[in-house]
Amino acid sequence: MAHRGKRRRSDELTEDGQEPMESIAIEPVGPLRASIRPPGSKSLTNRALVCAAFAAGASDLRGALASEDTRVMIDSLQRLGIAIQPCEPDGLCRVTGCAGEPPVKSGELFIANSGTTMRFLAAMLSAVGGSYRLDGVPRMRERPAGDLIRALESLGVSIRGELRPDCPPLRIESSGWTGTQATVRGDVSSQFLSGLLMAAPLARRDVELVVEGPLVSQPYVTMTRRVMEAFGVAVVADVGEEKRTYRIAAPTTYRACPSYAIEPDASAASYFWAAAAVTGGRVRVEGLFDDSMQGDVAFCDCLRRMGCSVRSDEQGIEVRGGPLHGIDADMNSISDTAQTLAVVALFAEGPTRLRGIAHVRHKETDRIADLARELRKLGADVREHHDGLTIVPGTLHGAVLDTYRDHRMAMSLALVGLRQPGIVIRDPACVDKTYPNFFRDLERCRTGHRSSRHH
C-alpha cells in the first residue's frame, strides 16, 4: 500500500512555506477483511491524566495513548513537578497525583498544537494559582481562546493573550479562583467547558458554570463528567431548553483511581469502519461497543444510513460495506468524523450534506475549506457552507493531497487510495499527533492481517 520516503522536488514547498516533507502513496485494494484494535482514546487519556495528576494518591491508566498530544500533556504535568511514568511502550501510565497542589507553580509550558492540553491546563493552573505562560506552534497561536479567557476572568483570574487578545500564547497570573460563577459559549469548542469542569473542584468555593447557546460536541462533555466521577468528583447538571448549568462542589480533592481502563479511540476507529464502506469489505473494531463513553461510535449510524450493515457483539463493532447512497447528516456531536464521512461520500450515489460543524474551522486547520479544496482535486463537486459541506461525487482521479499538518486530514484522505489509484498523501507523519502507527495498521488491514493489540 504505502511507500515512505518519497519526497517532493527540493524546490517545492508546502502551502505554509515550510520545507518539503515526505509523502506516502496508497495502493488500491479489494474488499477488506480485517479486525483491528486502535490505540487508546486521546480524549480519554488526556482527561484521565489531568484528573489523576491533581488527585490524592497513585493511579494506573491502562491502555493510555502514546502520541504527540499525550506526550505534550505529560511533559507539561511533569514540569509542574508531578510524577508520571510515560505511556510507552505497554500502555500503562502511572501517575502520582499532587492532591491539588502541584510542587511547581510557575513556568513556561509548550503544548504544540494540542487543544486539549492548552484548554485543560489553562483552566487547571488558573484554579490552583501561580504564574504561567502557555504557548504552542504557529497554528495554536491562531486557535480561539477568547471565551475561555473571559470565563476565567470572571472567576478572578488575570489571563491574557500575549500576542493577540483572544489567542495563545497565554499569560496567567492567578491566586486561584475567587469567583463562583462563569458563563461560556457552547458553539466554539466543548473543550472550554470540559477544562472549566475539571478545574472547578480546585476552586475555593462551589462553582456554577453556565453554557450559553447550543453546545457543540456534547458527548465530550458527558465523557468529561464520567472521567471526573471515576476520580471521585460529581457534577450536578441542569440541562434546560434555554441554557445548561453545571454545579461543582469545591474545594474537593480528586481521588486516585488504582486501575483506570481507557477505551480504544473511537475517532481513530472511524477510519477503519469507513475503509469497509469504501472497499465494500468487512472490518471489525475490537474493544468498542454501542455504550462506549465516546460519542464517535455513532459514526456507524451514518454508515448504516448510507447502506452499510453494522453489527455489535462481545468483541466489538463490525461494519460491512454495501451499495452506498448520499445522506444529509448533522455531525455536530461527532464532528471529528466529518472528514471521514466526506471521503465515504465520494463513493456514494447522489450528494451528501454534512452540517452542524462550523466549529471545525478552528481545529488544526480549517476543516471545511481545506477539506473542500482537497476533495475538488479528486474530481468531486464540493459546495462549502458556513457550517459544513455538500459533496457531489464525480469522476474521480488520482491526486497528490495536502494534509495541512492535520492528522485527521491525512487519515481520512488516505482512505480514498484504497479504491482510487494514484493517491499520494503529503506529510503522513502528522498522524503522530494522535495515531503514530496509523499507516502501519492500515497496511495490516489491507493485507488481511489482524492488527497487533495496541496498549
C-alpha positions as CSV (number, residue, x, y, z in Angstrom):
1,M,0.0,0.0,0.0
2,A,2.4,2.6,1.2
3,H,5.8,3.8,0.1
4,R,7.5,6.0,2.6
5,G,10.5,8.2,1.8
6,K,9.1,9.5,-1.4
7,R,10.0,13.2,-1.4
8,R,8.9,16.2,-3.4
9,R,11.3,18.2,-5.5
10,S,13.7,20.2,-3.5
11,D,12.3,23.5,-4.9
12,E,8.7,22.6,-3.9
13,L,7.3,24.0,-0.6
14,T,4.2,23.3,1.4
15,E,1.4,25.8,1.4
16,D,2.7,27.4,4.6
17,G,6.2,27.8,3.1
18,Q,7.8,25.0,5.0
19,E,10.5,22.7,3.7
20,P,9.4,19.7,1.6
21,M,8.0,16.7,3.5
22,E,7.8,13.1,2.9
23,S,4.8,11.7,1.1
24,I,3.1,8.3,1.0
25,A,1.4,6.5,-1.9
26,I,-1.7,4.5,-1.2
27,E,-2.4,1.5,-3.4
28,P,-6.0,0.3,-4.2
29,V,-7.2,-2.9,-2.6
30,G,-10.2,-5.2,-3.0
31,P,-12.8,-5.6,-0.3
32,L,-11.1,-5.6,3.1
33,R,-11.5,-8.4,5.6
34,A,-9.9,-7.3,8.8
35,S,-10.1,-6.9,12.6
36,I,-8.3,-4.2,14.4
37,R,-8.0,-2.6,17.9
38,P,-7.0,1.0,17.6
39,P,-4.8,2.7,20.3
40,G,-6.3,4.3,23.4
41,S,-8.6,7.3,23.1
42,K,-6.7,10.6,23.1
43,S,-9.7,12.4,24.6
44,L,-9.9,9.9,27.5
45,T,-6.2,9.7,28.0
46,N,-5.7,13.5,28.4
47,R,-8.8,13.8,30.7
48,A,-7.6,10.9,32.9
49,L,-4.1,12.3,33.0
50,V,-5.4,15.7,34.3
51,C,-7.7,14.1,36.9
52,A,-5.0,11.7,38.1
53,A,-2.3,14.4,38.2
54,F,-4.4,16.5,40.6
55,A,-5.7,13.6,42.6
56,A,-4.5,12.3,46.0
57,G,-2.6,9.1,45.5
58,A,-1.3,7.0,42.6
59,S,-3.3,6.0,39.6
60,D,-2.6,3.4,36.9
61,L,-4.0,4.4,33.5
62,R,-4.3,1.2,31.4
63,G,-4.5,1.4,27.6
64,A,-3.3,5.0,27.6
65,L,-2.4,6.5,24.2
66,A,1.2,7.3,23.4
67,S,1.1,10.1,20.8
68,E,2.2,13.7,20.4
69,D,-0.9,15.1,22.1
70,T,-0.5,12.9,25.2
71,R,3.3,13.4,25.4
72,V,2.7,17.1,25.4
73,M,0.3,16.8,28.3
74,I,2.6,14.5,30.2
75,D,5.6,16.8,29.7
76,S,3.6,19.8,30.9
77,L,2.4,18.0,34.0
78,Q,6.0,16.8,34.7
79,R,7.2,20.3,34.5
80,L,4.8,21.1,37.3
81,G,6.6,18.5,39.4
82,I,4.0,15.8,39.1
83,A,5.5,12.3,38.8
84,I,4.3,10.4,35.7
85,Q,5.7,7.4,34.1
86,P,5.3,7.6,30.3
87,C,2.6,5.7,28.5
88,E,5.1,3.8,26.4
89,P,5.6,1.0,25.4
90,D,2.9,-1.1,27.1
91,G,0.1,1.5,27.5
92,L,0.5,1.5,31.3
93,C,0.8,5.1,32.6
94,R,1.4,5.5,36.3
95,V,0.6,8.9,37.8
96,T,1.3,10.0,41.3
97,G,-1.1,12.9,42.0
98,C,-0.4,16.1,43.8
99,A,-3.7,16.3,45.7
100,G,-4.5,19.7,44.1
101,E,-1.1,21.3,45.0
102,P,1.5,20.9,42.2
103,P,5.0,21.3,43.5
104,V,5.9,23.9,40.9
105,K,3.5,26.8,40.4
106,S,5.3,28.8,37.7
107,G,6.9,28.3,34.4
108,E,6.6,28.1,30.6
109,L,4.8,25.2,29.0
110,F,5.0,24.3,25.3
111,I,1.8,22.5,24.2
112,A,2.5,22.1,20.4
113,N,-0.9,22.0,18.7
114,S,-2.8,20.1,21.4
115,G,-6.1,21.9,22.0
116,T,-7.0,19.7,25.0
117,T,-3.7,20.4,26.7
118,M,-3.9,24.2,26.2
119,R,-7.5,24.5,27.3
120,F,-7.5,22.0,30.1
121,L,-4.2,23.3,31.7
122,A,-5.2,27.0,31.3
123,A,-8.2,26.2,33.5
124,M,-6.5,23.9,35.9
125,L,-3.5,26.1,36.5
126,S,-5.5,29.2,37.0
127,A,-7.6,27.3,39.6
128,V,-4.5,26.2,41.7
129,G,-2.8,29.6,41.2
130,G,0.6,30.6,40.1
131,S,2.4,32.3,37.2
132,Y,2.4,30.5,33.8
133,R,3.0,31.0,30.1
134,L,1.3,28.5,27.7
135,D,2.5,28.6,24.1
136,G,2.4,26.3,21.1
137,V,3.1,26.0,17.3
138,P,2.0,28.8,14.9
139,R,-1.4,27.2,14.3
140,M,-2.1,27.1,18.0
141,R,-1.5,30.8,18.1
142,E,-4.4,31.2,15.7
143,R,-6.8,29.0,17.6
144,P,-9.5,30.8,19.6
145,A,-9.3,31.1,23.4
146,G,-11.3,34.2,24.0
147,D,-14.3,32.7,25.5
148,L,-12.2,30.6,28.0
149,I,-10.2,33.8,28.8
150,R,-13.4,35.7,29.7
151,A,-14.8,32.9,31.7
152,L,-11.6,32.7,33.8
153,E,-11.5,36.5,34.2
154,S,-15.0,36.3,35.7
155,L,-13.6,33.8,38.2
156,G,-10.9,36.3,39.3
157,V,-8.0,35.2,37.1
158,S,-5.6,37.5,35.4
159,I,-5.1,35.9,32.0
160,R,-4.4,37.5,28.6
161,G,-3.3,36.6,25.1
162,E,0.3,37.7,24.8
163,L,0.3,38.5,21.1
164,R,-3.4,38.7,20.2
165,P,-6.2,39.3,22.8
166,D,-8.0,36.0,22.3
167,C,-5.3,33.5,21.3
168,P,-2.3,31.8,22.7
169,P,0.4,32.4,24.0
170,L,-1.5,32.8,27.2
171,R,-0.1,34.6,30.3
172,I,-1.7,33.5,33.5
173,E,-1.2,35.2,36.9
174,S,-3.6,33.8,39.5
175,S,-4.1,33.3,43.2
176,G,-6.8,30.8,42.5
177,W,-10.5,31.2,41.5
178,T,-12.1,33.8,43.7
179,G,-15.4,34.0,41.7
180,T,-18.1,31.4,41.9
181,Q,-19.9,31.6,38.5
182,A,-18.7,31.8,34.9
183,T,-20.5,31.8,31.6
184,V,-19.1,30.2,28.5
185,R,-20.4,29.9,24.9
186,G,-21.1,26.4,23.8
187,D,-20.7,26.9,20.0
188,V,-16.9,27.3,19.7
189,S,-15.4,24.3,21.5
190,S,-16.7,21.9,24.1
191,Q,-13.1,21.8,25.4
192,F,-13.6,25.2,27.1
193,L,-16.4,23.8,29.2
194,S,-14.5,20.5,29.9
195,G,-11.5,22.4,31.1
196,L,-13.6,24.5,33.4
197,L,-15.4,21.5,34.8
198,M,-12.2,19.6,35.6
199,A,-10.7,22.7,37.2
200,A,-13.7,23.6,39.3
201,P,-13.1,21.2,42.2
202,L,-9.8,23.0,42.8
203,A,-11.6,26.3,43.4
204,R,-12.0,27.9,46.9
205,R,-15.8,27.7,46.8
206,D,-18.6,26.0,45.0
207,V,-18.7,26.9,41.3
208,E,-21.6,27.2,38.8
209,L,-20.8,27.1,35.1
210,V,-23.5,28.3,32.7
211,V,-23.4,27.5,28.9
212,E,-24.9,30.0,26.6
213,G,-26.4,28.8,23.3
214,P,-26.0,25.4,21.7
215,L,-23.3,23.1,22.9
216,V,-21.1,21.5,20.2
217,S,-19.7,18.0,20.6
218,Q,-21.9,17.3,23.6
219,P,-20.7,13.7,24.1
220,Y,-17.3,15.0,25.0
221,V,-18.8,16.9,28.0
222,T,-20.5,13.8,29.1
223,M,-17.2,12.0,28.8
224,T,-15.5,14.6,31.0
225,R,-18.1,14.2,33.7
226,R,-17.8,10.4,33.6
227,V,-14.0,10.6,33.9
228,M,-14.3,13.1,36.8
229,E,-16.7,10.7,38.5
230,A,-14.2,7.9,38.2
231,F,-11.8,10.0,40.1
232,G,-14.3,10.9,42.8
233,V,-15.9,14.2,41.8
234,A,-19.5,14.6,40.9
235,V,-21.0,17.3,38.6
236,V,-24.7,18.3,39.1
237,A,-26.2,19.2,35.7
238,D,-29.3,21.2,35.0
239,V,-30.0,21.0,31.3
240,G,-32.9,23.1,30.0
241,E,-34.1,24.3,26.7
242,E,-32.5,27.8,27.1
243,K,-29.3,27.1,29.0
244,R,-27.2,24.4,30.6
245,T,-25.9,24.8,34.2
246,Y,-23.3,22.7,35.9
247,R,-22.6,22.9,39.6
248,I,-19.4,21.5,41.3
249,A,-18.7,21.4,45.0
250,A,-15.3,23.0,45.9
251,P,-12.8,22.6,47.3
252,T,-12.9,18.9,46.5
253,T,-9.9,16.7,46.1
254,Y,-9.8,14.1,43.3
255,R,-9.2,10.6,44.4
256,A,-6.7,8.3,42.8
257,C,-8.1,5.5,40.6
258,P,-5.8,2.4,41.1
259,S,-6.8,1.0,37.7
260,Y,-8.4,3.1,35.1
261,A,-9.1,1.4,31.7
262,I,-9.1,3.6,28.6
263,E,-11.1,2.5,25.6
264,P,-9.7,2.3,22.1
265,D,-10.1,5.6,20.2
266,A,-13.5,5.9,18.5
267,S,-12.4,8.7,16.2
268,A,-9.5,6.5,15.0
269,A,-11.9,3.6,14.6
270,S,-13.9,5.6,12.2
271,Y,-11.2,5.3,9.5
272,F,-11.4,1.5,9.6
273,W,-15.2,1.4,9.6
274,A,-15.1,3.8,6.7
275,A,-12.5,1.6,4.9
276,A,-15.1,-1.2,5.0
277,A,-17.6,1.1,3.4
278,V,-15.2,2.4,0.7
279,T,-14.0,-1.0,-0.3
280,G,-17.2,-2.9,0.1
281,G,-15.5,-5.1,2.7
282,R,-15.9,-6.1,6.3
283,V,-13.9,-4.6,9.3
284,R,-14.4,-5.2,13.0
285,V,-13.1,-2.7,15.5
286,E,-12.4,-4.5,18.8
287,G,-13.0,-3.1,22.2
288,L,-15.6,-0.5,21.2
289,F,-19.3,-1.1,21.8
290,D,-22.6,0.7,21.5
291,D,-22.4,2.0,25.1
292,S,-18.9,3.5,24.7
293,M,-18.1,6.7,26.5
294,Q,-17.1,8.1,23.2
295,G,-19.8,9.6,21.1
296,D,-18.0,8.9,17.9
297,V,-19.2,5.3,17.8
298,A,-22.4,7.0,16.4
299,F,-20.4,7.3,13.1
300,C,-21.5,3.8,12.4
301,D,-25.1,5.1,12.3
302,C,-24.2,7.4,9.5
303,L,-22.6,4.4,7.6
304,R,-25.8,2.4,8.2
305,R,-27.9,5.2,6.7
306,M,-25.6,5.2,3.7
307,G,-26.1,1.5,3.0
308,C,-23.7,-0.4,5.2
309,S,-24.7,-3.1,7.7
310,V,-23.5,-2.7,11.3
311,R,-23.3,-5.5,13.9
312,S,-22.2,-5.3,17.5
313,D,-21.1,-8.3,19.5
314,E,-19.0,-9.2,22.6
315,Q,-15.8,-8.4,20.6
316,G,-16.6,-5.0,19.2
317,I,-18.5,-3.4,16.3
318,E,-18.3,-4.7,12.7
319,V,-19.2,-2.7,9.6
320,R,-19.9,-4.4,6.3
321,G,-19.9,-2.3,3.1
322,G,-22.7,-2.2,0.6
323,P,-24.0,-0.1,-2.2
324,L,-23.7,3.5,-0.9
325,H,-26.1,6.4,-1.3
326,G,-25.7,10.0,-0.1
327,I,-27.3,11.3,3.1
328,D,-28.0,14.5,5.0
329,A,-26.1,14.2,8.3
330,D,-25.9,16.6,11.2
331,M,-22.5,15.8,12.6
332,N,-22.3,18.4,15.4
333,S,-21.9,15.8,18.1
334,I,-19.4,13.7,16.2
335,S,-17.5,16.4,14.3
336,D,-14.1,14.6,14.4
337,T,-15.5,12.1,12.0
338,A,-16.8,14.6,9.5
339,Q,-13.8,14.3,7.2
340,T,-14.1,10.5,7.3
341,L,-17.7,10.6,6.2
342,A,-16.9,13.1,3.5
343,V,-14.5,10.6,1.9
344,V,-17.1,7.8,2.1
345,A,-19.4,10.3,0.3
346,L,-17.1,10.3,-2.7
347,F,-18.1,6.7,-3.5
348,A,-21.9,7.1,-2.8
349,E,-24.7,7.5,-5.3
350,G,-26.0,11.1,-5.0
351,P,-25.0,14.1,-2.9
352,T,-24.1,14.0,0.8
353,R,-24.7,17.1,3.0
354,L,-22.6,17.4,6.2
355,R,-23.9,20.1,8.6
356,G,-23.6,21.4,12.1
357,I,-19.7,21.6,12.1
358,A,-19.0,25.3,11.8
359,H,-16.7,25.0,14.8
360,V,-14.2,22.7,13.0
361,R,-12.9,25.7,11.1
362,H,-10.9,26.4,14.3
363,K,-9.3,23.0,14.7
364,E,-5.8,22.0,13.5
365,T,-6.8,23.6,10.2
366,D,-10.0,24.9,8.7
367,R,-11.5,21.5,8.2
368,I,-14.3,22.8,6.0
369,A,-12.4,25.0,3.5
370,D,-9.3,22.8,3.3
371,L,-11.2,19.6,3.0
372,A,-13.3,21.0,0.2
373,R,-10.1,22.0,-1.6
374,E,-8.7,18.5,-1.4
375,L,-11.9,16.8,-2.5
376,R,-12.1,19.0,-5.5
377,K,-8.6,17.9,-6.5
378,L,-10.0,14.4,-6.8
379,G,-12.8,15.4,-9.2
380,A,-15.7,15.9,-6.7
381,D,-18.1,18.8,-6.9
382,V,-18.0,20.3,-3.4
383,R,-20.1,23.2,-2.2
384,E,-18.9,24.8,1.0
385,H,-21.4,26.1,3.6
386,H,-20.8,28.1,6.7
387,D,-21.5,25.0,8.8
388,G,-20.3,22.2,6.5
389,L,-20.2,20.8,3.0
390,T,-22.2,19.2,0.2
391,I,-20.3,16.6,-1.7
392,V,-21.5,15.5,-5.1
393,P,-19.4,12.6,-6.4
394,G,-17.9,13.0,-9.8
395,T,-15.4,11.0,-11.9
396,L,-12.6,10.5,-9.5
397,H,-8.9,10.6,-10.5
398,G,-5.6,10.4,-8.7
399,A,-4.1,13.4,-6.9
400,V,-1.4,14.5,-4.5
401,L,-3.3,15.6,-1.4
402,D,-2.2,18.1,1.2
403,T,-2.9,17.5,4.9
404,Y,-2.3,20.9,6.4
405,R,-0.4,19.3,9.3
406,D,-3.8,18.0,10.4
407,H,-3.8,14.3,11.4
408,R,-7.4,13.8,10.6
409,M,-6.9,15.1,7.0
410,A,-4.1,12.6,6.5
411,M,-6.0,9.6,7.9
412,S,-9.3,10.3,6.1
413,L,-7.9,11.2,2.7
414,A,-5.7,8.1,2.8
415,L,-8.9,6.0,2.5
416,V,-9.5,7.4,-1.0
417,G,-6.4,5.4,-2.1
418,L,-8.0,2.1,-1.1
419,R,-10.3,2.5,-4.1
420,Q,-8.8,5.1,-6.4
421,P,-5.4,4.7,-8.0
422,G,-2.8,7.5,-7.9
423,I,-3.4,8.8,-4.4
424,V,-0.4,10.4,-2.6
425,I,-0.7,11.8,0.9
426,R,1.8,14.6,1.8
427,D,3.2,14.8,5.3
428,P,2.0,11.5,6.6
429,A,3.9,12.0,9.8
430,C,1.3,14.4,11.0
431,V,-0.7,11.4,12.2
432,D,1.8,11.2,15.1
433,K,-0.5,13.7,16.9
434,T,-3.0,11.0,17.8
435,Y,-2.1,7.8,15.9
436,P,1.6,7.3,15.2
437,N,1.0,3.8,13.7
438,F,-2.0,4.6,11.5
439,F,-0.4,3.8,8.2
440,R,1.2,0.6,9.5
441,D,-2.2,-0.5,10.8
442,L,-4.0,0.4,7.6
443,E,-1.4,-1.7,5.7
444,R,-2.1,-4.6,8.0
445,C,-5.8,-4.3,7.3
446,R,-5.1,-4.1,3.6
447,T,-3.1,-7.3,3.6
448,G,-5.6,-9.2,5.7
449,H,-3.6,-9.4,8.9
450,R,-5.2,-8.8,12.2
451,S,-3.5,-5.8,13.8
452,S,-1.4,-6.3,16.8
453,R,-3.1,-5.2,20.0
454,H,-2.3,-1.6,21.0
455,H,-1.6,-0.7,24.5
